[in-house]
Amino acid sequence: MGEAELKPIGVAPGVRRNVTALALGALLLLVTACSGGGSGGDSAGDPKAPAGGATATADTVASTAVVSIAPNDGADDVATTGTLKVAATGGKLSTVVVKDDKGGAVPGEISADGLGWTPTGHLNTSTQYTVDATATDPAGHESDKHSTFTTVTPKDTFVGYFTPEDGSTVGVGMEVYLRFNRPITDKKAVEDGVKVTASPSVPVAARWNGSQELYIRPAEYWAAGTRVTLDLDLKGVEGAPGVYGKQQKQVHFTIGRRQVSVVDAAKHSMTVYRDNKAVKTISISSGAPEHTTYNGKMVISEKYITTRMNGDTVGFGGEYDIKDVPHAMRLTNSGTFIHGNYWAAPSVFGKSNTSHGCIGMRDTRGAGDASTPAAWFYDSSLVGDVVQVVNSKDKTVQWYNGLNGWNMPWSQWKD
């Protein structure tokens, strides 16, 4: 008789394999429990499951939103206008932050549909910018992008010299005038960087004279008390190939009382109207028959207690050189003034026209007598006041000869 077969106590013959299977099943259940699996679920074959078998959450699901930034990351010589753009696909932009290399924020706007962002102004030249943008897909998942770029280095720069001065009070005929120190070829770009607003609001329009002069005015004279603001946003504006602006400035001025003076060259007199009421009539002498005074509306652009007037500077050779003309106020760039006159006999004023085109009033040498008509008019006038000449045997002054755009119809001015 052979050796007896040992069997587990309490286990019926023929069930050993079943015990082994139960033990293996228990081991697999333990492994599954340690791996964080669900109640009987198996994540090993699920392509959406995170590595290690963890359940997917909102923080780990990739966003369908994609952010794109132009120019490319690391770009150099980037144009200051029209180049910077941020866009989103598969979602909408939620935040866009653009800063210069000094930490200054670049203002901009996300479009109404949330698909794009553009700056509201111009970038500066020779500046490194950083862009950080975030987009969100319909499920709320975010996507971020970071980029840097550097703007172009200009070959040259331009500035605009402006009038009137900041903080000044001026007459109702004052035009906003800028003269640029470089010729401008992209006039629209520069004009877009110059904004004039008024309170109370009135429409204004700009007009160029050549490539360096820009004039801005409303349809009619400003109303007394109007507050006017000139915004110069020319930093980074390419006014000509390789020539960029560098101004970012705000200028404020106020319109004073309304004063318009009418000179009748035929009657040798001037009537001063203050707020549409005649306040004084002054005897004058205007241009002689061979040197007549311009007709038209002329605006006082400069005031001098005394100044030198030399015929050589305005094409009259050596016909005159008066070193101390009193109470002088400029009306045109070509040399027309309204001023005091001490060298002519008092009988001239109100009787005859004897000047080289200026408008003269009785005065004393040195401008020290406040009782003279010239002194009264000088003290009563602001830069920006209007002097209108009628009945002179001359043409109307050109609109660009001084601040005299009021001689051009509004319909033509704004075209």
C-alpha atoms as one frame of an Amber mdcrd trajectory, in Angstrom:
protein
   0.000   0.000   0.000   1.438   3.386  -1.003   1.936   6.548   1.123  -1.320
   8.162   2.069  -2.192  11.586   0.299  -2.388  14.466   2.738  -5.530  16.657
   2.345  -6.432  19.930   4.000  -8.511  19.433   7.113 -12.169  20.268   6.544
 -11.855  20.369   2.754 -13.549  17.824   0.680 -11.567  15.913  -1.845 -11.438
  17.522  -5.322 -11.783  21.245  -4.275  -8.096  22.344  -4.027  -8.243  24.237
  -7.320 -11.274  26.231  -6.134  -9.435  27.385  -3.020  -6.541  28.558  -5.142
  -8.886  30.529  -7.393 -10.495  32.237  -4.384  -7.111  33.235  -2.998  -6.054
  34.730  -6.336  -9.347  36.631  -6.604  -8.845  38.098  -3.138  -5.345  39.249
  -4.124  -6.651  40.959  -7.283  -9.367  42.676  -5.264  -6.736  44.008  -2.866
  -4.598  45.337  -5.728  -7.629  46.977  -7.321  -8.594  48.619  -4.059  -5.069
  49.989  -3.541  -5.053  51.458  -7.056  -8.109  53.576  -6.325 -10.443  51.860
  -8.796 -14.205  52.253  -8.601 -16.735  49.614  -7.618 -15.794  46.973 -10.096
 -14.705  49.550 -12.779 -11.487  49.136 -14.737  -9.793  52.324 -16.002  -6.805
  50.668 -17.619  -8.314  50.806 -21.097  -9.873  54.309 -20.811  -7.831  56.770
 -22.934  -9.360  59.752 -21.068  -8.198  58.582 -17.667  -5.123  60.285 -16.150
  -1.895  58.369 -15.745  -1.968  56.006 -12.738  -5.682  55.356 -13.164  -6.916
  58.528 -11.326 -10.386  59.832 -12.097 -10.332  62.883 -14.541 -11.193  66.304
 -13.004 -11.802  69.817 -14.430  -8.229  70.755 -13.516  -6.684  67.949 -15.550
  -8.809  67.978 -18.717  -7.093  69.854 -21.566  -8.843  73.057 -22.695 -10.126
  73.224 -26.243  -9.368  76.973 -26.267  -6.200  78.042 -28.095  -4.580  81.489
 -27.696  -2.544  82.989 -30.535  -0.413  86.145 -30.289   1.013  88.239 -33.094
   3.846  89.094 -33.475   5.655  85.845 -32.767   7.414  85.317 -29.476  10.847
  86.941 -29.518  10.179  89.101 -32.597  12.267  92.255 -33.168  11.682  95.450
 -35.187   7.935  95.167 -34.666   5.809  97.997 -36.052   4.164 100.179 -33.424
   0.755 100.213 -35.100  -1.449  97.433 -36.416   0.830  94.516 -35.526  -0.065
  93.495 -31.962  -3.095  91.195 -31.974  -4.323  88.489 -29.606  -6.917  85.921
 -30.733  -8.709  82.860 -29.397 -10.166  79.758 -31.084 -12.218  77.065 -29.418
 -13.099  79.482 -26.638 -13.112  83.171 -25.678 -10.462  85.494 -24.295 -10.955
  86.202 -20.615  -7.872  88.307 -19.787  -5.141  90.000 -21.821  -2.340  91.872
 -20.054   0.308  93.704 -22.077   3.111  95.607 -20.359   6.165  97.543 -21.482
   9.640  97.024 -20.086   8.959  99.559 -17.309   5.831  97.776 -16.155   3.423
 100.197 -17.754   0.177  98.640 -18.943  -0.909  98.937 -22.562  -4.643  99.684
 -22.784  -6.695  97.531 -25.096 -10.099  95.983 -25.624 -11.416  92.447 -26.014
 -13.880  92.325 -28.881 -17.592  91.815 -28.170 -17.434  88.208 -29.370 -14.441
  87.480 -27.136 -12.335  86.240 -30.029  -9.818  89.074 -30.345  -7.941  91.828
 -28.510  -6.184  94.893 -29.914  -4.512  97.873 -28.240  -6.483 101.117 -28.177
  -3.387 103.215 -28.838   0.081 103.020 -30.316   3.055 101.142 -28.942   6.261
 102.994 -28.220   9.430 102.561 -30.241  12.548 100.694 -29.012  10.540  98.979
 -26.257  10.205  95.359 -25.161   6.651  94.231 -24.434   5.272  91.151 -22.673
   1.884  89.631 -23.450  -0.006  87.291 -21.096  -3.378  86.077 -22.349  -5.938
  83.578 -21.093  -8.844  81.993 -22.968 -11.648  79.835 -21.595 -13.473  77.078
 -23.481 -17.253  76.396 -23.169 -16.627  73.896 -20.359 -14.731  76.470 -18.311
 -11.249  75.068 -18.942  -8.529  77.709 -19.331  -5.603  78.004 -21.696  -2.717
  80.493 -21.215  -0.005  81.928 -23.430   2.978  84.185 -22.787   4.990  86.084
 -25.382   7.569  88.888 -25.668   8.589  91.131 -28.550  10.528  94.357 -29.172
   9.364  97.292 -31.272  11.256  99.029 -34.043  14.042 101.532 -33.438  13.208
 104.751 -35.345  15.510 106.349 -37.881  14.251 109.736 -36.706  11.508 111.312
 -34.576   9.025 114.158 -34.971   7.187 116.520 -32.631   4.359 118.992 -33.143
   4.703 122.552 -31.835   1.211 123.653 -30.844  -0.845 126.714 -30.034  -2.581
 127.818 -27.852  -0.645 127.251 -24.660  -1.790 124.891 -21.944  -3.943 126.647
 -19.353  -4.507 129.765 -21.444  -7.706 131.759 -21.960  -8.171 132.748 -25.586
 -10.620 134.414 -27.925 -13.472 132.798 -29.831 -11.516 132.678 -33.089  -8.627
 130.573 -31.788  -7.745 127.612 -33.981  -5.726 124.672 -32.727  -2.519 124.780
 -34.741   0.364 122.312 -34.939   3.581 122.673 -36.884   5.617 119.469 -37.162
   9.383 119.588 -37.276   9.519 116.868 -39.966   7.467 116.490 -43.153   4.533
 114.137 -42.618   3.641 111.642 -45.348   1.128 109.491 -43.449  -1.197 112.356
 -42.597  -4.076 110.121 -41.559  -1.980 108.291 -38.968  -0.848 111.590 -37.463
  -4.305 113.134 -37.644  -5.712 110.086 -35.836  -3.229 110.784 -33.033  -4.460
 114.363 -32.587  -7.859 114.758 -30.924  -9.673 117.985 -30.047 -12.762 117.870
 -27.836 -14.893 120.644 -26.378 -17.349 121.139 -23.535 -20.029 121.945 -24.528
 -19.399 119.591 -27.433 -19.214 120.858 -31.009 -18.004 119.165 -34.213 -14.433
 120.003 -35.222 -12.418 119.204 -38.335  -8.750 119.293 -39.282  -7.124 120.627
 -42.409  -3.521 120.307 -43.598  -1.479 123.025 -45.225   1.405 121.255 -46.904
   3.128 118.436 -45.044   3.956 120.145 -41.743   1.011 122.323 -40.700  -2.277
 121.084 -39.233  -5.191 123.386 -38.324  -8.290 122.325 -36.351 -11.444 124.392
 -35.790 -15.230 124.114 -35.346 -17.791 125.248 -37.925 -18.395 128.589 -36.178
 -16.486 130.621 -33.621 -16.235 128.886 -30.245 -18.921 129.839 -27.733 -17.706
 131.942 -24.813 -16.795 129.789 -21.826 -16.102 126.638 -23.856 -13.433 124.353
 -22.411 -11.256 122.751 -25.088  -8.841 119.817 -24.771  -6.114 118.870 -27.220
  -4.931 115.257 -26.832  -1.619 114.458 -28.502  -1.200 110.685 -28.734   1.682
 110.637 -31.180   4.110 108.365 -29.342   4.910 105.507 -31.713   3.000 106.982
 -34.667   4.920 106.557 -37.914   4.469 109.931 -39.604   6.864 109.148 -42.447
   8.925 106.063 -43.312  11.147 105.389 -40.288  10.093 108.669 -38.579   8.065
 108.207 -35.388   6.319 110.579 -33.016   7.316 110.858 -29.372   4.639 113.105
 -27.848   1.948 112.043 -25.427   0.458 115.177 -23.935  -2.846 116.792 -23.020
  -3.412 120.538 -23.440  -6.348 122.450 -21.961  -7.530 125.967 -22.775 -10.650
 128.046 -22.190 -12.563 130.382 -24.494 -13.047 133.805 -22.941 -15.696 136.401
 -23.695 -16.643 136.925 -27.341 -14.835 139.850 -28.973 -14.972 140.529 -32.707
 -13.733 143.861 -34.056 -14.752 145.076 -37.508 -12.366 147.368 -39.398 -13.943
 149.397 -42.208 -10.995 150.381 -44.370 -13.075 152.818 -46.437 -14.366 154.641
 -43.339 -11.015 154.495 -41.477 -12.674 153.148 -38.340 -12.909 150.023 -36.189
 -15.891 149.023 -34.059 -15.249 146.620 -31.210 -18.102 144.214 -30.433 -18.133
 142.464 -27.061 -20.668 139.657 -26.770 -22.327 141.013 -29.933 -22.702 144.556
 -28.524 -20.697 147.538 -29.808 -18.514 148.809 -26.960 -16.130 151.214 -28.705
 -15.320 152.755 -32.081 -11.689 153.661 -32.783 -10.252 155.770 -35.597  -7.655
 153.851 -37.588  -5.380 154.078 -40.589  -5.040 150.981 -42.781  -2.995 150.153
 -45.894  -2.232 152.863 -48.417  -3.542 152.408 -51.990  -0.247 150.825 -53.072
  -0.058 148.594 -49.951  -3.660 147.707 -49.168  -4.761 145.676 -46.153  -6.208
 142.184 -46.620  -9.947 141.786 -46.337 -11.324 138.978 -44.210 -11.383 137.526
 -40.712  -7.995 137.622 -39.048  -7.187 136.201 -35.617  -4.755 137.760 -33.147
  -1.975 135.186 -32.781   0.697 137.146 -30.849   0.872 140.239 -28.626   3.881
 142.512 -27.979   4.016 145.614 -25.806   6.699 146.824 -28.218   8.376 145.134
 -31.163  10.656 145.938 -34.074   9.164 146.116 -37.560  11.645 145.995 -40.428
  10.485 146.167 -44.040  13.342 143.872 -45.077  11.631 140.915 -43.357   8.383
 141.232 -45.344   9.614 142.210 -48.779   9.560 146.016 -48.469  13.314 146.483
 -48.609  14.506 149.451 -46.583  11.233 151.366 -46.696  10.923 151.296 -42.901
  12.654 150.006 -39.768  10.881 150.963 -36.567  12.518 149.483 -33.495   9.780
 150.191 -30.920   6.333 149.746 -32.438   3.930 149.872 -29.436   0.971 147.625
 -28.612   1.499 145.317 -31.589  -0.692 142.276 -32.274  -0.032 139.891 -35.154
  -2.829 139.071 -37.617  -0.989 137.178 -40.385   2.234 135.240 -40.819   3.138
 137.526 -43.705   3.440 140.560 -41.449   0.018 142.150 -40.981  -0.361 143.650
 -37.494  -2.823 145.861 -35.694  -0.686 148.204 -33.602  -0.088 151.586 -32.063
   1.411 154.355 -34.171   3.263 157.309 -32.591   5.075 158.591 -35.701   2.046
 159.655 -37.741   0.185 162.910 -37.101  -3.004 162.445 -35.032  -4.986 163.866
 -37.954  -4.189 160.754 -40.036  -6.366 158.414 -37.938  -9.934 158.359 -39.142
  -9.031 160.341 -42.253  -6.623 158.416 -44.510  -4.902 155.093 -45.103  -1.119
 155.393 -45.032   0.414 152.117 -43.835   2.171 149.252 -45.627  -0.823 146.989
 -44.915  -1.052 147.093 -41.116  -3.887 148.666 -39.133  -2.658 151.583 -37.029
  -4.162 153.393 -34.026  -3.018 156.534 -32.244  -0.420 155.817 -29.570   2.624
 157.223 -27.780   6.224 156.130 -28.011   7.133 153.530 -25.395   3.554 152.275
 -24.962   3.356 154.036 -21.603   0.118 155.982 -21.994  -2.878 153.838 -21.033
  -5.314 156.476 -22.294  -4.499 156.042 -25.994  -6.829 154.067 -28.291  -4.037
 151.585 -29.076  -3.374 150.928 -25.381  -7.096 150.420 -24.681  -7.472 147.955
 -27.541  -4.316 146.052 -26.572  -5.442 145.715 -22.959  -8.928 144.663 -24.070
  -7.774 141.950 -26.492  -6.897 138.284 -26.131  -4.876 136.050 -28.386  -7.629
 134.389 -30.407  -9.814 137.483 -30.778 -11.055 138.228 -34.293 -10.329 141.366
 -36.313 -12.408 141.446 -39.506 -11.485 143.842 -42.294 -14.106 144.972 -44.797
 -14.156 147.417 -47.735 -10.439 147.251 -48.439  -9.311 147.230 -52.048  -7.455
 143.956 -51.610  -8.168 140.216 -51.743  -9.352 138.123 -48.826  -6.527 136.801
 -46.672  -5.540 133.175 -47.369  -6.901 130.732 -44.803  -3.413 129.461 -43.938
  -1.811 132.912 -43.567  -2.104 132.939 -39.805  -4.956 131.411 -37.815  -7.420
 132.538 -40.446  -9.279 129.404 -41.488 -12.575 131.215 -40.823 -12.321 132.591
 -44.349 -12.956 129.120 -45.795 -16.521 127.755 -45.800 -17.085 124.878 -43.378
 -18.283 122.609 -46.183 -14.919 123.028 -47.894 -12.862 122.984 -44.693 -14.035
 119.575 -43.541 -13.662 117.882 -46.960
